[in-house]
């Protein structure tokens, strides 16, 4: 058996002359020229791929990449997680694939004699991990799925010996694009949390080898270039992991593997030291220069982009009408401004979810402290027409701005856009057989959300009563969900006892310092303030927060018109 790293989240497993490829993003860029493979995939490596099966963990463009999928025969079996809605299947059919197999949660799928694949689904937006068993080797490709609690326990009980665990370790969410209007220098994301979460996950899984994975990308578009500083490279994760293991020893070896690096049962690891990792700044500059012509064409096209006011109003109004009353209540007297830009041209759309109205305004004259989303016209148009606002946020092409008092409300607005894309609102869309089939098998996940909601309610009551919000240590062990009160009187625990609220990580005493925090401080970064554990996040990496926005929806008055959603994959290489 041979395992080869292909790209950002691309993985090749070869056994008995068969090839299984996971999440092949092999050519071009993703998210409107924002994301690029780092390093780029060698054409010689791409030429060796003749997959017998392709597994896609989820629908995000850095995993479901249209231009890369089109490199393969349309009758190649495409394995996808079974979801409560059919978008991933529909988009594959739109490309032309004819052999699409939906895998049920936790069911073993025998690909060939001695090659078994098991898909595990997680999160309301349905990410997935896949366990591959071949020739007495077990690979857990966790990818972007942030398993915890009972769902993670299920994987570990069914696969007690894991040889390789691959997991993401950097920001793949819009959290870092949020800014406080009244405190612009204050950070809104916990950059060190991603390394900390990676280390904690590996402590819980305890594979033979841990591989930083699904974060091997960079940003070359001029709008997102500065976000390269917020990427957590594998070598930083390796240093954090080393320090973590000194405090919490466990028998796992970390291996940094880039595109083209491999391992096989006969000869072990074949890893080449690459200047892409050792001289990142210079390589990034050269990379951007090599793509300059393509980027300049993109800038010119984006400067010419236009969207008619009535078209924008129509689609924004559909989102407002789909938003349940219980969520619209939060926006009474708090509209959100879309500041849509193309070159020097600006358009403004004021979305009032409470009154379900969309008004055309001049963004230059709007209240400077109003909640707003600054977005390029081309991205805005695609997000509306293709129902892709969740993808737009991941692209980091958007800027979310609000005062501290309104930031929670804007975060909820971001979640509503993502729920609309994922067909989670209006609530009646969940009342179908697929939803029941999917979540009956994922009952542990439902229980996890219920316990998180109960914990959040308890913390809210404590805060209103004058106590301090409960703190969830970022490096506490996975699986336990109660909340440790930190308001007085203080509860004293033995030095080696885990906090009962811990979700991911290892036991720690009340005064122990996170080893990853030390790495961050040594590197000169400014650690972000710890956020409450139930801060809503929209399909994001659970690094500094662990709960999801679970909408308490009721049906809205009328169904939103169906957007042209079967274009995801073909647009993914933009």
Beta strands, then each sheet from edge to edge (+ up, - down):
strand 1: 2-5
strand 2: 11-15
strand 3: 18-22
strand 4: 29-30
strand 5: 35-37
strand 6: 53-56
strand 7: 77-81
strand 8: 100-103
strand 9: 108-112
strand 10: 115-122
strand 11: 127-134
strand 12: 137-143
strand 13: 164-167
strand 14: 178-180
strand 15: 209-212
strand 16: 217-219
strand 17: 253-254
strand 18: 262-264
strand 19: 268-270
strand 20: 336-342
strand 21: 345-352
strand 22: 357-361
strand 23: 372-376
strand 24: 399-402
sheet 1: 8+ 7+ 6+ 3+ 2- 1+ 18- 19+
sheet 2: 4+ 5- 16+
sheet 3: 9+ 10- 11+ 12- 13- 15- 17-
sheet 4: 14+ 24+ 23- 20- 21+ 22-
end
